[in-house]
């Protein structure tokens, strides 16, 4: 439940939010004690957040992006992050769940906008795996307008593994595909349901498509072939309002 973000500005914005729980600030020993670095230290001290100084190599291991971390990393507490299997253990006590699964969303801006829409709408969990999807870095945080920190993110080693666990608990797996005969708005899930968004260029992968129970499309007019994947996510996030 701790997300390590890197970069001076993302770290500063997080520390300036008093409601954002933070575990520790990491700084490279090569940083000059001036400007934003001084601000970061002052804010951390004011909020009683540990400041840990590392060699440049050690910090790059913490940030996982030594070329872009600017000598700064910040551990942010995200209480709504948890493994898929932990979420599934509570299904029997829950009303019908609507989950959104990400199959190769490689553009950080798209991923951030998807997170923002899903968090604002009627989505109970976003299934994300590090493999195949954009990393949860500064571009995603910026595009999500900071909602990533409170998003109901459910992480898994691979999407196929996470979806198989969902299916094992009786959840319906629905992929969004342009050529599907049934539409998102005519579909009525009988219980818990996972909606899968595919890659921006190639769509849903074969392995994930083979797991699906249903295939759904967004109705299109005037010769338009498809919508941006983040727009599709917004439609899914609010489709429940049309099911009543």
Helices and strands as residue ranges (DSSP letters): E 2-6, H 8-15, E 22-28, H 35-46, E 50-54, H 56-63, E 72-77, E 82-83, H 84-88, G 91-93, E 98-102, H 108-120, E 125-128, H 138-143, G 147-150, E 153-155, H 159-168, E 172-176, E 182-183, E 193-197, H 206-209, E 214-217, H 229-238, G 239-242
